[in-house]
Amino acid sequence: STPCATTSTTRTDTIPRPGAAATRTDTVPRPDGAARDMQWALNRVQAEDAWKSSTGAGVIVAVIDTGVDANHPDLAGSLVPGFDVLRNRSSSALTDGHGHGTHVAGAIAGHGAVTGIAPDAKIMPIRAMNSQGFGTTANVVAGLIWAVNHGADVINMSLGSTTPDTAERAAIKWARGRGVLVVAAAGNDAGISIVYPAAYGDKKANAPVESDPVIGVGAVDRHGTLGYFSQIGPSVDVTAPGVRVLSTFPVAQGSYAWESGTSMAAPYVAGIVALALSYQRANSPTRTAPEMALAADRALRSSARDLGAPGVDRSYGSGDASAAGTLAALGADAWLAMPADVGLSGSSDGNATASFATPPGTEVRAVLSEGGGSEGARGETDPDGGTTLWSGPGGGAIQLPITGLTPSRAYTLTIFVTDGTHRSRAVTGLRPVTWSLKTPKTLMANTRANIAVATVLPSLGSGVPAGRITVTYRWKGHSKTVRVSPLDSAQIRLPLPRSSTNMTIRASIDGGYGNWPSVSRAYVVRIHR
């Protein structure tokens, strides 16, 4: 029998806002990768090393969320029939009035400009949350039961509540007993608050994998540092990319967006276990579904890169999730050599610095190519393509100065690592940005007002929160500077200083990983008495 549901409030967990002849190919599966240079998360989880063994084919991931935009081109062909709990009907043509569910789905199975971690997996959209990102555990439970009964293999729950629910706990244990892996966001309260469903099974310490019904996921940035908002405590089983993550968004809302939160980290783990299940079905078909689920969970945790205190700790759990590491732990011929921290930062004079780390015993080639605009920046697939900046033995951290670039153009850096048999590839880049700065043209003296500021990638039409934005106000005898580090694509609203004279406003963005530094034009607010 299936459990019944009681009700409490739940919400989405996003931040409010040499031997070449023997070398394996490194071809990315299917997607055109137009935004590959911006997807640092794929480097972080060593995705391309994993794709040589599995791309998630044959696995269905249910996304219990705000819905999924079925019209998004990056998700074309990836959706199976789902269920709209709010309307009590099944459908594969769901909509997403919020954006959260579409962002999650793209991180799992995108295969267009944005590449998901498991691009050949299928998404089962379960709409249990409303357009404001809120819902009830009763609806979540109903969606979970429907998903399991209709063939879901993995369930992603980028949502949470501080109140436990007996029916929700029972439904999750029932799902796991049937061999369905449940992955949940750990929460964004930056503390040890208990957030469910991630916390089910975990009390004073992380539960053993055999008895933990939920894989709770915390968030890290591109350097492996825990996100300032990310929950800590025993419910964090592993971490994954969750700070400034680019993924799909409803077409009506711009198609792409940057978001931060453990909500963004959970789908990377859901995608990794989808890769693991797909691999096992192809190579260990006699295993039962519960056996495969347990093996995937064990492999995920045992192969996670240890961060923070040695061993399992309260911030990172077992460590930072690796797709290639998970498959290698299952016996796949996966080679863990992709640089997880590759970056390219630029300055206004056209100089740039590339940084990355590679394992010893390898040969490395760093290749720079020009790309971008409407075509995006995919990176090179052949080490002989582009311009070789540097080649030599791997081992330790490497920093490469690059000169003579043009900040108004886009560039892609591709790092190739080989041992003569295997090859790994990591991609990053620099793109120019345009400014979106909205100010009042005129204002009465000493009245309150706001401005809205954002930087935008012209080719994707999405905001760029990579670098720190500085806004400077100047008026007669006065000046004020405000610095902000955006976490999502939403315009940043800042209060305008009160003034009795005309004011000039200018914004600039630092050269963060992914964008050139830039300074906006001067905007003038005319003050009337």
N, C-alpha and C positions, 0 to 999 in steps of 0.2 A: 504494500500500500504506500501511497505517497503522503507526506505530512501536510497538515493544514496550516494556515497562516494566521498569525496575529499581527497587530499593526503598531509600528512606531515610525518616526520620521527618519529618512535617510537622504543623503545628498551626494552629488558628485564630488570627487576629491581633486579639484583643480584649484590653482591659486586665483582668488578673485582679482579678481582679474588678472753562379755560372752554369752548364749542361742544359742548354736551352731545348735540345731535341727531346729530352726526357721530362721537361717541365710541364706541369699540369696547366691547363687553361685557367684563366681567371675571369671568364665571361660572366657578367652579371645576368641572372635569369630574367628574361622577358622585358623588364621595364626599360624605358628610354633614359632614365636617370638624369633628367634635365636639372634636377636640384641635388644631385649626389654630392656636390661640393659643400652644400649647406647641411647635409645630414651627418653631423659628427657622431650621432648616436650609433650609426652602423659601424663606424670604426671602433667605437667603445666596446661594443658587444662582439666584435670580430665576426661580423655577419658573412662577409664574402668567403672567409675560410670555411665557414659552416656550409654554405650553399653548394659546395662541391660534393657534399654527401647528402644533403636534404634541402628542399625548398618548401616543405610543408604540404606537398601534394597529398590529397585524400583525407585531410584533417579539417574538421569543422570547428571553428571557434565562435562561440556565442558571445555577443557583446551586449550585456545587460546595461542599458544606458538611456540616453535621450533619443535614440533612433539613429539611423544612418541615412545619409543622402544617397539614394539609389541612383541618382543621375550623375554622380561624380565620375568623370572619365578615368581617374586613377583606380576606381573600384569596379569598373565595368567587367562583368563576368565573374566577379568574386562573391556575389551575394546568393545565398540560398534562401528559401522561404523562411521568414521569421514570424514574430508574433508581437502585435501591439496590445500590450496589457491594458493600456488606458482605454482602448476602444473594444477590447475583447474580440479581436479578430486576427487571423493569420494573414500575412502579406509579405512579399519580397520587395514591394515598392514603397517602403517606409520613407518618411521624411524626418528631418531633424531640425526643429525650430530653434535649437540651442547651439549646436555645433560640437559639443563635447563628444558625443558618440561617434561622429564622423572622424574627428581627430584621432580617437582611439583606434577605429577601424583601419585608417590609413597606416598607422604605425605597425599594425599587424600584417596587413595584406595588400598595401598599396603597390601598384605596378605601372606607374606612369611617371610624371615628373618626380613624385615622391615614391620611394621604394620602401615597402614594409619589410620587417624582419623575416616573415614567412610568406613571400609573394605568391606562392601557389596554393596557400591555404584558402579555405572558404570562410566567409563571414556570415553568421546567422544573427541578424539584427533583432534584438529584443527591446522594445521601447517600454520601459517601466518608469521613467523619469519624465517630468514635464518640461516645458520650454524654458523654465527658470532653473532647471537642474535639480529639482527636488522631487521626492516621491515617498512611498511608504514601503516598509519591509514586506507588507502583504503583497504588494505588486511585484517586488523583487522575487519573492518566493514563487509566485505564480509564473513569472517569466523563467525562473531557473527550472522548475518542474517541466514546463513546456519544452524548454531547450533539451533537457536530458531525454525526454520521451520522444523527441524528434531528431535525435542523432548527433547532438553536440558531443564533441570529444574534449573540449576545453571551454571553460567559462571564464570570461574576464569581467570583473566587477570593480570598476574604477569609481567606487562610491563607498560611503561609510556612514555609520551612526555611532554615537557614544552609548547607545542603549542596546544591550543584547536582546535578541529575540529567539525564543525557544524554537519556534517553527523554522526560522531561518537557519539556525544551527543544525536542526534535524534534517532539513532539506539538503544542506551542504554535505553533511555526513552521508546521507543517502546517495548523493551524486558521486562522491568519492568512492563509496563502496561499489558502485557500478563501473568504476574505472574512468570517471570524468574528473579531470584536474580543474580545480578552482583556484584562480589567481585573483588577488584583491589588493587594492591600494592601501598602504599602511596608514595614511592620514597626513594632514598638513598642519597640525597644531604645534609643531616644533618642540614637542615634549613627550612625556610618557603617558599621556592620556590614552585610555583604551578605546580603540576604534574597531568596530565590527563591520564586516565579517572577518577582516584580517586577523583579529585577535582570537577567534574561536580556536580552542585547542591549546592556546598558549596561556600559561598562568604567570608564575614568577620567573620562568625561563623558557627559551624556545623549546617547543615540543619536539620530540623525536620525529623523524620524517614518517615513521610508520603510523603515528597516531595524530599527526597534524593534518586536519582536513583542508586547510587553506594555505596557499603560498602567499605570505604577506610581503609586499614590495615597497622599499624606500627609494628615494630619488637622489641621484648624484649628478654633478655637472660634468663637463667635458674633461676635466682634470681628475675626476674621481673623488672630488670633495663632496661631502654630504650637503644637499640643499639645506639652506638655513631653515626652511619650513618643514623639512621631512621629519616624520615621527621617529622616535626612538623607543626602544623597549623590546620585550620578547616577541611581539607580533611581527617584527621585521626579520624575515627569513633570508632575504637577499636584497641587493640594490640593483638599480638599472638607470639608464639615462632619463632624467625628468626635469632638467633645468634648461629652459629655452629650447624646446624641441619643435622642429618643423614637421608638420603633417597636413593631411587633407582637412578641409573645412567645407561646409555646405556651399555649393556654387553660388547661391544667392547672397552669401556673406563673404565672397572673395575667393573661394576655392582652396586657399591655403592660409595657414596661420601658425604662429609660434605660441606655444603654451607651456606653462610650468606647473608641476605638481606631481604627487605620487600617482595621480591618474594617468600621467604620461609615461611613467615608469612601468606600471603594471602590464600594459599591452606588449612591451618588449619581452617580458618574461613569459606572457601567454604565448607569444610567437615562438620563443625559444623552445618551450615544451611541445608546441605543435611540430616543430622541426624534429624533436626527439621521438615523438609518437610516429611520425611519418617514416623516419629511419627504421624504427623497430618493426613496423608493419612490413617493410620491404626486406628486412634481414632476419627477423625473429618472429615469423608469422604464427608460430604455435603458442606464443605467449597469450595469456588472457588479457582483457582490457585492464583489470586491476593490476596485473603484474607489470604491464607496460607503463601504466601511470606511476606506480611506485618506482620503477627503474628510472623513469624520466625525472622524477622529483629528486631522487638520490643523486643522479648525475648532475643535475642543475646545482645542487648545494655543494657537492663534493668538489666540483670544478671551479666554483666561484673564486675570483681573485681575492685574497685576504687583504682587507683594508682595515685601518683603525687598529685596535688592540689585537694581538695574536689570537687566532681561533675565532670562535663564534662570539660576537660582542653585541652590545645593545644598540649600536648605531648602524652597523652594516650587516648584522646577522652573520650568515656564513661567508659573505663577501659580495663582490661585484659580479653580476651574472655574465657569462661568456657563452655565446651560441656555439662556437667552435669547441670550447672546452667541454660543454655538455655532451656534444656528439662524440668527442674523443673518449669521454668517460664511458660511453656506451659501446665503444669498440670501433667507431668509425675512423677511417684514415684521414682525420682532420688535423691540420697542421696549424698550431697556434703561434703565428708569427706576425699577424697584422698589427702594426703600431696602433695602439688604442688611444693615443694622445696626440696625434698629428695635428699641427696647427700652422696657420699662415697669417701673420699680422703685418699690416702695412702702415706707412707714414705718408704725410701729405707731399713729401718730395719725391715720391715714386719708389722709395726703397722699401724692402720687405724683409722679414725674417721667417724662415721655416724652422720648425722644431718638431722633433719626434724621437722615439727610442726604439731600437730594434735588438733582437736577441743575438748573442755571440754565435759564431759559427755560420753566419749567413753573409750573403753578398747583397748590397743595397744599391739601388739607383733611384735618384730623385729627378723627376721629369716635370718641367713646367710647360704648359700650353696655354694659348690664349683662347678664350671662349666666353660665352655669356650672351647677353642681350636676350632676344626672344628664344634663342636656341639652348640657353642654360649652359651648364658647365659639368660635363659628365666625367671628366678625367680620361686619361689614356688607358687603353686596354693592351697596348704593346709597349714594352720597355724601350723600343727603338723609335717610338713616336714622340713628338714634342721636342723640347730642348733639354738635354741632360745637364742638370745643374751640378750634380755630384754623384760619384759612384765610389764604392769602397766597402770595406768589411763592416758588418754590423757589430753591435755591442755598445751599450751605454747610450747616453743622451747625445743627440746631434743637433747643432744649430747652424743654419746656413744663411748668410747674408745674401740678399738679392738686390741688385741695383738696376736702374734704367727702365722701370715699369711706368705705366701711365695710369694714374688713379681713376681716370674716366673709363677705363676698360676692365673687363673681367678676366681673371686668370685662374687656372686650375693647377694644383700641385698633386702629382700622383707619386706615391712611394711604392716601389716594387722591392720585395724581399724574397730571396730564393736560397735554397741550399743545394741546388743542382737537380733536385727531383720535384720539390714542391715550389709553388710561388704564391705569395700573398700580395694584396694590393690595398692600399688605403688612399683616400681621396679627401682633399680639402681645397679651399679656394678663397679668392677675394673678389667681391663684386662692388660696383659703385651703388650708391643709394640716392634717392631723391627725397625732398623734404615735404612734409605735410605740417604746416604751421598755421593755425587758425587763431587770429586775434581780432578784437573789435577794431574797427577803423576809427571810430570816434567814441569818446567817453566823457561824461560829465566829471568835473574835478572831484577827486577824493571819493569816488564811488567804487564799489566792489565789482570785480569781473574776473573771468578766467580765460586762459588760453589753452589750446589743445595742440600737442606736438607729437610727431611720430616720424620715423624714417621708413621709407618704403623701397622694396626691391622692384625696380621697374618691370622686370621680366616675369615675376610671379604675382605682382600686385599685392604682396603681403608685407606687413610691418616687419622691421628688422630690429630685434631687441639685443643684438650681439654686443654692441659697445655701450659705454656709459654716455648719456646725453647731458650736455651742459647748456643751460639757458641763462643768458645774461640780460639784465634790464638796466638801462641807463636813462636818467632824466636829470634835470638841472641840479648839479651839486650832489647827485646820489648815484649809486649803482648797487645792484644786487645780483648774486650768482646762485643758481640752484642746480644741483647735480642729481640725476636719477638714473637707476639701472633697471630698465623695463624688463619684465618677465613674460610679457605676452604681446600680441599684436594690437591691442587696444590703444587708442590715442591716450597720451598722458595728459591729464588736466591739472594745470597749475594755477594758483591764485596770482592775479596781477597786483603788484604793489600799488597802493593808493598814491596818486600824484595830482598835483595842480598844474603841471607843465607837461608838454609833449614827451612821450617816452619812445625809446628805440629798443627793439627786442631782436636778439640774434641767438641762434642755437647752433651747437656743434656736437658731433659724435666722435668718440674715440675710435681708433683703429682696433676694433675687436676682432676676434677670429671670425672671418667670414665677410667682413665689410671694410672698405677703405674709410679712413677718417674723412669727415666732410663738415663744411661750415655753411649754414643757410645764408640767404640774403638778409639784409636788415629790414625789419618790419617796423613801421612807425604808427603809434597810436596817438591821435590828436586829441588833446584834452580841451574841453570847453568849460568856461566858468559860468 
